[in-house]
């Protein structure tokens, strides 16, 4: 099969299209004929091996443990393992995989897959799992958003942010979207009640009035973000800063600032490491089928152009989700 592989850490140039053997599946895995795959910041992290913390987490110290890139996947079931009970060949599925989705076939654990919502194309379905789950857990769990809350989403025009705006609205919040001028209309079309153009105004424009701030972009000092929070508000760090220097990279914002924040203020600071599952996909699927949430695809690229797609994402100005078609 054709696949995007790498043998060393580095920029997008280390990726190449190569013919390799299809993956063998275990008893609890599903072999998916890939139709589309999503691009998310985690792909860039595993490609570059930055920050170094990622290598220490078991992804390979000197070189990537898994050669094939990509995690989001949508396609049709080709074969199932002996202990798989929810799927059979021919089923249309979407979810995440551990061994790479930028390929003609991918092996995914049954627990990370769900049936594709009937109203979604494969490209739209591939745009949901990682970014949608991150947004859902940021709004529902870390932010504990309730009806009437005033919620700010920073990075509202990107892959995670477009979902966070819609999910917060579905939970009954008043949403303020922070994005560039070219994405303001998109944010409003997704339900944002107000938009802050970060090239003209800062996030503390309205003072400490936000019950929850979900920061996807990771570009602003925590001290500034706290100025936009109510005295008992919650700051959720849900992404961004993946190319920050140091051992911890962008993860250091939550790990290093949280203890101090908890000692000096009643505001809550929560870092988020999202965990995908079939159950989370089920909740997202329900929101999609109800019309409350829709995937936003900024661009689609053929498999051979996956390196360029990842590079475009890394530049930080992508609209919605980028997908790879196979």
Protein Blocks (a to p, Z undefined) as FASTA:
>chain_A
ZZdddfbecdfklpccdddddddddfkbccdddfbdcddfklmmmmnopafklmmnonaj
kbcfblbgcjbdcdddfbdcfklckbcehiacddddfeopabfbdcddfklgccddfkbc
fklmmmmmmmmmmmmmmmmmmnopaehiacddehklmmklmmmmmmmmmnopacdddddf
klmmmmmmnopabdcdfklbcfklnopabfbdcdfkopacfklmmmmpcfkbccddfegj
ilpgcjklmmlmmmmmmmmmmmmpcbdcddddddddfklmmmmmmmmmnopaccddfbdc
dfklmmmmmmmmmnopaghjadddZZ
